[in-house]
Amino acid sequence: MRWSPTGRGNIDDLRGRSGMRRGGMSLGIGGVLLLLVLSWATGTDFLSLLDGGAGPAVTDSSGTDLPVQSTPEEERQIDFVNAVVEDAQSTWEQLLGSRYQRTRLGLFRDAVQSACGFAEAATGPFYCPADGRVYLDLGFFDELARRFGAPGDFAQAYVIAHEIGHHVQNLAGISDRVQQDPRPGANSASVALELQADCFAGIWGHAASQSGRFQAGRVELDPGDAEEALRAAASIGDDRLQKMASGRIAPERFTHGTSEQRMEWFARGMQSGKPESCDTFRSMTN
């Protein structure tokens, strides 16, 4: 991917406010990040299960900003995240005009308090419709590459664009379908919503694949980038992650779709570049 820093106008840096942690069993960083990916992809907070389902035991709830220790690589990642958010939002502004209202990305470590409640890193990247913001712990990208075999800038960009897709759904009122029917399962509204967000991520990928668009504030794909996103989509399908976690596949508990479905809908958006090609709700009910 080709990209350039454009400031951090899309980022709310909450890393210094992430001092809240649950009590209970202590895990190493590898264990925490594994639960992070599993929780994001399956819709189940696996880390909370280790605490017996108890509420968060907050060890630092002062709400004050603490000093942030960072590295040059982490700072570069933040610039990259901002560049992707900026480009994805510019794409949706072109597609939807004034109907699109910009969101921001809350960058946190370990835990965060959003308008949707308390969330730990194990929740993974998420979109909160109550405050209209995307939330991300950068540790998710490390685990995506090391444990799940989906490295690369565009694999990371796919995850961000997927969450921006949820913002588009919230603006359009599509997210209400899941609130009206929150049941999980292979043919559920939840799966349709997640697959549509994959398709919306592909729509941004289609725009980024157009040659000659590289300039400040824009992202341009290199050959092979699309394959990175497809690997990422395949690595976090419900079926694959359930098999890794428990050795069996339970379609009645699907929340995001199978690996094959996630790849299919991302590719559909990538090929068409048109939101009307992403009607997962109609396709899954026919």
C-alpha positions in Angstrom: 0.0 0.0 0.0 1.1 3.5 -0.7 0.1 6.1 1.9 1.4 9.2 3.5 0.9 10.8 7.0 -1.9 13.4 7.0 -1.9 14.5 10.6 -4.2 12.7 13.1 -7.5 14.5 12.5 -9.5 11.3 12.6 -7.9 9.9 15.8 -8.9 10.3 19.5 -5.9 9.1 21.4 -7.3 7.4 24.5 -4.2 5.3 25.3 -3.5 7.3 28.4 -7.0 6.6 29.8 -6.9 2.8 29.5 -5.9 1.9 33.0 -9.1 0.0 33.8 -8.7 -3.8 34.1 -10.8 -6.7 35.2 -9.9 -8.8 38.2 -9.7 -12.6 38.0 -7.3 -14.9 36.2 -4.0 -13.3 34.9 -3.1 -14.0 31.3 0.0 -13.3 29.3 -0.2 -10.9 26.4 -0.4 -13.8 23.9 -3.4 -15.2 25.7 -5.1 -11.9 25.9 -4.6 -11.2 22.2 -5.9 -14.6 21.2 -9.0 -13.9 23.2 -9.1 -10.5 21.5 -9.3 -12.0 18.1 -11.8 -14.7 19.0 -14.1 -12.3 20.8 -14.1 -9.8 17.9 -14.8 -12.5 15.3 -17.4 -14.5 17.2 -19.2 -11.7 19.2 -18.5 -13.4 22.5 -16.3 -11.7 25.2 -14.1 -14.7 26.0 -12.1 -12.8 28.6 -15.2 -12.1 30.7 -15.7 -15.9 30.9 -12.5 -16.2 32.8 -13.9 -13.9 35.4 -17.0 -16.0 35.9 -19.1 -13.4 34.1 -18.6 -10.8 36.8 -18.6 -7.2 36.1 -15.4 -5.2 35.6 -13.2 -4.8 38.7 -11.7 -1.4 37.9 -8.2 -0.8 39.3 -7.8 2.7 38.0 -11.0 4.6 37.4 -9.7 8.1 38.0 -10.5 9.1 34.4 -7.2 11.1 34.3 -4.8 11.0 31.4 -1.7 9.0 32.2 1.7 9.4 30.4 1.8 7.4 27.2 4.9 5.4 26.5 5.1 4.7 22.8 7.6 3.6 20.1 8.4 5.0 16.7 6.8 1.9 15.1 3.6 2.4 17.2 3.5 6.1 16.2 3.9 5.1 12.5 1.0 2.6 12.9 -1.2 5.4 14.3 -0.4 7.6 11.3 -1.3 4.6 9.1 -4.6 4.1 10.9 -5.4 7.8 10.5 -4.6 7.7 6.7 -6.9 4.7 6.2 -9.8 6.3 8.2 -9.3 9.5 6.2 -9.3 7.8 2.9 -12.2 5.5 3.7 -14.3 8.4 4.8 -13.4 10.5 1.8 -14.6 7.5 -0.3 -18.0 7.4 1.4 -18.4 11.1 1.1 -18.0 10.8 -2.6 -20.5 7.9 -2.7 -23.1 9.3 -0.3 -22.6 13.0 -0.4 -24.2 14.9 2.5 -25.8 11.7 3.8 -22.4 10.7 5.1 -21.4 12.1 8.5 -17.8 11.6 9.6 -16.8 9.4 12.5 -13.6 9.3 14.6 -11.5 6.4 15.8 -10.8 6.0 19.5 -7.3 4.5 20.0 -7.0 2.7 23.3 -4.8 0.2 25.2 -6.1 -2.7 27.3 -9.6 -1.2 28.0 -11.8 1.7 27.2 -15.1 3.2 28.4 -17.3 4.0 25.4 -20.9 5.1 25.2 -21.7 1.4 24.7 -20.1 0.5 28.0 -16.8 -0.8 29.3 -14.7 -2.9 26.8 -11.4 -4.7 27.1 -8.9 -5.4 24.3 -10.5 -8.9 24.1 -13.5 -7.3 22.6 -11.4 -6.4 19.6 -12.0 -3.5 17.2 -15.6 -2.4 17.4 -18.0 0.3 16.4 -20.3 1.9 19.0 -23.5 3.2 17.5 -24.3 5.1 20.7 -21.5 7.6 20.2 -20.8 6.9 16.5 -17.1 6.0 17.0 -14.8 3.2 16.0 -12.5 1.8 18.7 -9.2 0.0 18.2 -6.4 -1.4 20.2 -3.3 -1.7 18.0 -2.4 -5.1 19.6 -5.1 -6.6 17.4 -2.9 -6.2 14.3 0.1 -8.1 15.9 -2.1 -11.1 16.7 -3.8 -11.0 13.3 -0.4 -11.3 11.6 1.4 -13.8 14.0 -1.3 -16.2 15.1 -3.8 -16.0 12.3 -1.5 -15.7 9.3 -2.9 -12.4 7.9 0.0 -9.9 7.9 0.3 -6.8 5.8 -1.0 -3.2 5.7 -4.1 -4.0 3.6 -5.1 -6.8 6.0 -5.1 -4.1 8.8 -6.8 -1.6 6.5 -9.6 -4.1 5.9 -10.3 -4.4 9.6 -10.6 -0.6 9.9 -12.7 -0.3 6.7 -15.0 -3.0 8.1 -15.7 -0.9 11.2 -16.2 2.2 9.1 -18.7 0.1 7.2 -20.7 -0.3 10.4 -20.8 3.5 10.7 -22.3 3.7 7.3 -24.9 1.1 8.3 -25.7 3.1 11.5 -26.2 6.3 9.5 -28.5 4.4 7.1 -30.5 2.8 9.8 -29.5 -0.7 8.7 -28.1 -1.6 12.2 -31.6 -1.4 13.6 -32.4 -4.8 12.0 -30.1 -6.5 14.5 -31.6 -4.7 17.4 -35.0 -5.9 16.3 -33.8 -9.5 15.9 -30.6 -10.0 17.9 -30.6 -13.8 17.7 -27.3 -15.4 16.4 -27.1 -18.1 13.8 -26.0 -18.7 10.3 -29.0 -16.9 8.7 -29.3 -14.2 11.4 -29.5 -10.4 11.0 -26.2 -10.2 12.8 -24.4 -12.3 10.2 -26.0 -10.3 7.4 -24.9 -7.1 9.0 -21.3 -8.3 9.4 -21.0 -9.6 5.9 -22.4 -6.3 4.6 -19.7 -4.5 6.5 -17.2 -6.8 4.8 -18.7 -5.8 1.4 -18.5 -2.1 2.4 -14.8 -2.6 3.2 -14.4 -4.0 -0.3 -16.1 -0.9 -1.8 -13.4 1.2 -0.2 -10.8 -1.3 -1.5 -12.2 -0.8 -5.0 -11.7 2.9 -4.7 -8.2 2.5 -3.3 -7.2 0.1 -6.2 -7.7 2.8 -8.8 -4.3 3.8 -10.2 -3.1 7.4 -10.2 -5.1 8.5 -7.2 -2.1 8.7 -4.8 -1.8 12.1 -3.1 -1.9 13.5 0.4 -4.8 12.0 2.2 -5.3 9.2 -0.2 -4.3 5.5 -0.2 -3.4 3.5 -3.2 -3.1 -0.3 -3.4 -0.1 -2.3 -4.7 -0.4 -5.6 -6.6 -1.2 -8.3 -4.1 -2.8 -6.1 -1.5 -6.3 -7.5 -2.2 -5.0 -11.0 -1.4 -3.9 -9.7 2.0 -7.5 -8.6 2.8 -8.9 -11.9 1.6 -6.6 -13.8 3.9 -7.6 -11.7 6.8 -11.3 -12.3 6.0 -10.7 -16.0 5.7 -8.7 -16.1 9.0 -11.5 -14.7 11.1 -14.6 -16.6 9.9 -16.9 -18.0 12.5 -16.3 -21.6 11.4 -12.5 -21.3 11.5 -12.4 -19.6 14.9 -14.9 -21.9 16.5 -12.9 -24.9 15.3 -9.7 -23.3 16.7 -11.4 -22.5 20.1 -13.4 -25.7 20.7 -12.7 -28.2 17.9 -16.2 -28.0 16.6 -18.4 -25.7 14.4 -21.7 -24.5 15.7 -23.6 -22.6 13.0 -26.4 -21.7 15.5 -23.9 -19.5 17.2 -22.5 -17.7 14.1 -22.4 -13.9 14.4 -20.1 -12.9 11.6 -20.3 -15.5 8.8 -18.0 -18.3 7.6 -14.6 -17.7 6.1 -15.9 -18.4 2.7 -18.8 -15.9 3.1 -16.5 -13.2 4.4 -14.2 -13.5 1.5 -17.1 -13.7 -1.0 -18.7 -10.5 0.2 -15.5 -8.5 0.5 -14.6 -9.6 -3.0 -18.1 -8.6 -4.3 -17.6 -5.0 -2.9 -14.0 -4.9 -4.2 -15.2 -5.8 -7.7 -18.3 -3.6 -8.0 -17.5 -0.5 -5.9 -21.2 0.0 -5.5 -23.2 -0.1 -2.3 -26.2 -1.7 -4.0 -24.2 -4.8 -4.6 -23.9 -5.4 -0.8 -27.5 -6.3 0.0 -26.7 -9.3 2.2 -30.0 -9.2 3.9 -31.9 -10.0 0.7 -29.4 -12.6 -0.4 -29.5 -14.5 2.9 -33.3 -14.6 3.1 -33.9 -15.8 -0.5 
